[in-house]
Structure formats: structure tokens, C-alpha cells
Amino acid sequence: MIVKTDVNHIAQLACIELDDEDLQEFTIQLNTILEYFEELDDVEAELTQEEGENVLRADNITPSLSQQEALSNAPRVDSGYFRGPRIL
């Protein structure tokens, strides 16, 4: 069971400020979600498959973008690679 302190901790990790009303609402919502997961744990499911039957779809090979096309909308490119912002 999730309590308000758990939700507050998660909010702090996500750098989100929540008031008491939001804490109460999210606590209820998260507990409802966990109840649904508990229901799924009770479901017994079997994968039925005929021997030798392939249950996966076939791979469809399609052409991909060239390097030039992939980089064409990038704000910054360096030597054929995406260039991101400097972090340190």
C-alpha cells in the first residue's frame, strides 16, 4: 500500500511540488493502479502454440534514412554525428 509519504518522496525525486490535495489524489490513484496489478497476478494465462508454429510476425525489411537525411534537421552536427549540449 502506498501512503502520502511515498507519493511525496516520488514527487521530490521527480522535482514536482504537490500540495496536500494533490498528495491525497495521487495516493488514491496509485493504490488503485496497484490493485489492478494484483488482479492481473491472479489471472492464469497459458501460451498455447502448435508444435512448429511460428507465433511471431515476419520481419519486413524497409530502407532506412541515409546519414545525411537523418542529420538534416539536427540543430547541431559534428563530423557526421548529432551534437548535444555540453553538460559540464
C-alpha positions, 0 to 999 in steps of 0.5 A, a space after each residue: 500500500 502506498 501512503 502520502 509519504 511515498 507519493 511525496 518522496 516520488 514527487 521530490 525525486 521527480 522535482 514536482 511540488 504537490 500540495 496536500 490535495 494533490 498528495 491525497 489524489 495521487 495516493 488514491 490513484 496509485 493504490 488503485 493502479 496497484 490493485 489492478 496489478 494484483 488482479 492481473 497476478 491472479 489471472 492464469 494465462 497459458 501460451 498455447 502454440 502448435 508444435 512448429 508454429 511460428 507465433 511471431 510476425 515476419 520481419 519486413 525489411 524497409 530502407 532506412 534514412 541515409 546519414 545525411 537525411 537523418 542529420 538534416 534537421 539536427 540543430 547541431 552536427 559534428 563530423 557526421 554525428 548529432 551534437 548535444 549540449 555540453 553538460 559540464 
